[in-house]
Amino acid sequence: MATIIAGVYFLCEIGLHYDNIGSWTGLLVSITLALKWSHASQWDAWKAAHSKATSVLRGCCGLLAGCAVITLGVMTFGIPANDVSEDAVVIILGTGVDSDGKPSILMQGRVDAAVDYLKSHLEAPIIVSGGGIGGDIPITEAESMKQALMDAGIDESRIYLEDESTSTAENLRYSATLIHAEGLSTHVVIVTSNFHAYRSCLYAKRNGLTARAVTSSTPWWSVGACVIREMYGILDSWLIHRI
């Protein structure tokens, strides 16, 4: 029953356009487990006839489970608690624009968290970071966030636009370049979703920035897709995109 519920959940995420590698991975795992338990006798017979293949499969499953536990652990407990200066730059990371040019639900949550922080940091400069024009998307993530901030009463003169990045690594690399070009503080406050804070701060550190995070919550209907996708992202940051 649990696997059926999980499968329906991930199908709903895909239907709600959270159709990324996270939601598809969750759906695939749910279907695999449901088939295993609904065909237990055939599975037992296959294991008996293919003992070596079964050992390899178990090893692969154990490795994947271990990676999942480790990445989930650092996602939850690995966020740095750095002290940053009062003139720290606020970097808001983009994550999708609706067809009307408004921030997606996830990105609006980040904007709202930033506005709450900025209410008590009235002089902090702000970088809105994210590209993403394509298909029926009329403006970049950075432009969408800038407009949302201005609608919330943030002075346009405080906002710097970084609208070329297409990944978390580029978000922080290009933001660091902008910070150095404008002579801003290398202390930063990264505003992003709770599941995304560890990797964002990791890339900030790699680009010479001292960072702490201000996070927004993630809607329950997108948690599965976002968290599983972020597990892949963390592994990528450790093994592939190490700059």
C-alpha positions as CSV (number, residue, x, y, z in Angstrom):
1,M,0.0,0.0,0.0
2,A,2.8,2.4,0.9
3,T,4.4,2.0,-2.5
4,I,1.1,2.6,-4.3
5,I,0.6,5.8,-2.3
6,A,4.2,6.9,-3.1
7,G,3.6,6.1,-6.8
8,V,0.5,8.2,-6.9
9,Y,2.3,11.0,-5.1
10,F,5.1,11.1,-7.6
11,L,2.6,10.9,-10.5
12,C,0.8,13.9,-9.0
13,E,4.1,15.8,-8.8
14,I,4.7,15.1,-12.5
15,G,1.2,16.2,-13.3
16,L,1.9,19.4,-11.4
17,H,4.9,20.0,-13.6
18,Y,7.5,19.0,-11.0
19,D,8.6,16.5,-13.7
20,N,12.3,16.4,-13.0
21,I,14.8,13.6,-12.3
22,G,13.7,13.6,-8.7
23,S,10.0,12.8,-9.4
24,W,10.8,10.3,-12.1
25,T,13.3,8.5,-9.8
26,G,10.7,8.3,-7.0
27,L,8.1,7.0,-9.4
28,L,10.5,4.3,-10.8
29,V,11.5,3.2,-7.3
30,S,7.8,3.0,-6.3
31,I,6.9,0.9,-9.3
32,T,9.9,-1.4,-8.8
33,L,9.0,-2.1,-5.2
34,A,5.4,-2.6,-5.9
35,L,6.2,-5.1,-8.6
36,K,8.7,-6.9,-6.3
37,W,6.1,-7.3,-3.5
38,S,3.2,-8.2,-5.8
39,H,5.3,-10.9,-7.5
40,A,7.2,-12.2,-4.5
41,S,7.2,-15.8,-5.5
42,Q,8.7,-15.1,-9.0
43,W,11.3,-12.8,-7.4
44,D,12.3,-15.5,-4.9
45,A,12.7,-18.0,-7.8
46,W,14.8,-15.6,-9.8
47,K,17.1,-14.9,-6.8
48,A,17.6,-18.6,-6.3
49,A,18.5,-19.1,-10.0
50,H,20.8,-16.0,-10.3
51,S,22.7,-15.8,-7.0
52,K,25.6,-13.8,-8.4
53,A,23.3,-11.3,-10.2
54,T,21.3,-10.9,-7.0
55,S,24.5,-10.1,-5.0
56,V,25.5,-7.5,-7.5
57,L,22.0,-6.0,-7.4
58,R,22.0,-5.9,-3.6
59,G,25.3,-4.2,-3.7
60,C,24.1,-1.5,-6.1
61,C,20.9,-1.0,-4.0
62,G,23.0,-0.7,-0.9
63,L,25.3,1.8,-2.5
64,L,22.4,3.9,-3.7
65,A,20.8,3.8,-0.3
66,G,24.0,4.9,1.3
67,C,24.4,7.8,-1.1
68,A,20.8,8.8,-0.3
69,V,21.3,8.8,3.4
70,I,24.6,10.7,3.2
71,T,23.3,13.4,0.9
72,L,20.0,13.8,2.9
73,G,22.2,14.1,6.0
74,V,24.3,17.0,4.7
75,M,21.2,18.6,3.1
76,T,19.7,18.7,6.6
77,F,22.6,19.2,9.0
78,G,25.5,20.5,6.7
79,I,24.4,24.1,6.3
80,P,27.2,26.3,7.6
81,A,26.4,28.8,10.4
82,N,29.0,31.4,9.4
83,D,28.9,34.9,10.9
84,V,28.6,37.5,8.2
85,S,29.1,41.2,8.4
86,E,26.2,43.7,8.5
87,D,27.0,44.8,4.9
88,A,26.6,41.2,3.6
89,V,25.2,41.0,0.1
90,V,21.9,39.2,-0.2
91,I,21.9,36.7,-3.1
92,I,18.5,35.3,-4.0
93,L,18.6,32.2,-6.2
94,G,16.0,31.7,-8.9
95,T,14.0,28.5,-9.6
96,G,11.5,29.0,-12.3
97,V,9.2,31.6,-13.8
98,D,5.5,31.1,-14.7
99,S,4.3,31.9,-18.2
100,D,2.9,35.3,-17.0
101,G,6.4,36.3,-15.9
102,K,5.6,35.9,-12.2
103,P,7.9,33.9,-9.9
104,S,7.0,30.2,-9.5
105,I,5.7,29.1,-6.1
106,L,9.1,28.0,-5.0
107,M,10.8,31.2,-6.2
108,Q,8.1,33.4,-4.6
109,G,8.8,31.6,-1.3
110,R,12.4,32.7,-1.7
111,V,11.5,36.2,-2.5
112,D,9.2,36.4,0.5
113,A,12.0,35.1,2.8
114,A,14.3,37.7,1.4
115,V,11.9,40.5,1.9
116,D,11.5,39.4,5.6
117,Y,15.2,39.5,6.0
118,L,15.6,42.8,4.2
119,K,13.1,44.5,6.5
120,S,15.8,44.5,9.2
121,H,18.7,45.0,6.9
122,L,17.7,48.2,5.1
123,E,21.1,48.9,3.5
124,A,22.0,45.4,2.3
125,P,22.7,45.2,-1.5
126,I,20.8,42.5,-3.3
127,I,21.7,40.2,-6.2
128,V,18.9,38.4,-8.0
129,S,20.5,35.4,-9.7
130,G,19.0,33.3,-12.5
131,G,18.6,33.2,-16.3
132,G,16.1,30.8,-17.8
133,I,14.4,32.4,-20.8
134,G,13.0,29.7,-23.0
135,G,9.8,28.2,-24.4
136,D,6.9,30.3,-23.1
137,I,8.9,32.0,-20.4
138,P,8.9,35.8,-21.2
139,I,11.6,37.0,-18.8
140,T,14.6,35.7,-16.8
141,E,14.3,34.5,-13.2
142,A,16.4,37.5,-12.1
143,E,14.1,40.0,-13.8
144,S,11.0,38.3,-12.3
145,M,12.5,38.4,-8.8
146,K,13.6,42.0,-9.2
147,Q,10.0,43.0,-10.1
148,A,8.6,41.0,-7.2
149,L,11.0,42.7,-4.8
150,M,10.1,46.2,-6.2
151,D,6.4,45.3,-5.8
152,A,7.2,44.5,-2.1
153,G,8.7,48.0,-1.7
154,I,12.4,47.3,-2.1
155,D,14.3,50.2,-3.7
156,E,15.4,49.3,-7.3
157,S,18.8,51.0,-6.6
158,R,19.7,48.2,-4.2
159,I,19.2,45.4,-6.7
160,Y,21.8,44.0,-9.0
161,L,20.8,41.7,-11.9
162,E,22.7,38.5,-12.6
163,D,20.6,36.9,-15.4
164,E,23.1,34.6,-17.2
165,S,23.3,31.6,-14.9
166,T,21.6,28.3,-15.6
167,S,22.7,26.2,-12.6
168,T,23.5,26.6,-8.9
169,A,27.2,26.5,-9.7
170,E,26.8,29.3,-12.2
171,N,24.5,31.3,-9.8
172,L,27.3,31.6,-7.3
173,R,30.2,31.9,-9.8
174,Y,28.6,34.7,-11.7
175,S,27.4,36.4,-8.5
176,A,30.9,36.3,-7.1
177,T,32.2,37.9,-10.3
178,L,29.6,40.6,-10.0
179,I,30.5,41.2,-6.3
180,H,34.1,41.7,-7.2
181,A,33.3,43.9,-10.2
182,E,31.1,46.2,-8.0
183,G,33.4,46.2,-5.0
184,L,30.8,44.7,-2.7
185,S,31.4,42.6,0.4
186,T,32.4,39.0,0.0
187,H,30.2,38.2,3.0
188,V,26.9,37.0,1.6
189,V,23.5,35.8,2.7
190,I,22.1,33.3,0.3
191,V,18.3,33.1,0.1
192,T,17.1,29.8,-1.2
193,S,14.8,26.8,-0.4
194,N,15.6,24.8,2.7
195,F,16.7,21.7,0.7
196,H,19.0,23.8,-1.5
197,A,21.0,25.7,1.2
198,Y,23.9,23.3,1.7
199,R,24.9,23.1,-1.9
200,S,24.5,26.8,-2.5
201,C,26.8,27.6,0.4
202,L,29.3,25.0,-0.8
203,Y,29.5,26.8,-4.2
204,A,29.7,30.2,-2.5
205,K,32.8,29.0,-0.5
206,R,34.4,27.6,-3.6
207,N,34.1,31.1,-5.2
208,G,35.7,32.9,-2.2
209,L,32.6,34.0,-0.4
210,T,31.7,33.7,3.2
211,A,28.1,32.6,3.3
212,R,25.2,31.8,5.5
213,A,21.7,30.9,4.4
214,V,18.2,32.2,4.9
215,T,15.8,29.6,3.8
216,S,12.2,29.3,2.6
217,S,10.0,26.3,3.2
218,T,9.1,23.9,0.4
219,P,5.4,23.1,-0.4
220,W,4.6,19.5,0.6
221,W,3.5,18.5,-2.9
222,S,6.9,19.3,-4.3
223,V,9.2,17.9,-1.5
224,G,9.8,14.5,-3.1
225,A,10.8,15.8,-6.5
226,C,12.9,18.6,-5.0
227,V,14.7,16.6,-2.4
228,I,15.6,13.6,-4.6
229,R,16.8,15.9,-7.4
230,E,18.9,17.8,-4.8
231,M,20.5,14.5,-3.8
232,Y,21.7,14.1,-7.4
233,G,22.9,17.8,-7.3
234,I,25.0,17.2,-4.2
235,L,26.7,14.2,-5.7
236,D,27.3,16.2,-8.8
237,S,28.9,19.0,-6.7
238,W,31.2,16.5,-5.0
239,L,32.2,14.5,-8.0
240,I,31.8,16.5,-11.2
241,H,31.2,20.3,-10.9
242,R,33.9,21.0,-8.3
243,I,34.4,24.7,-9.1
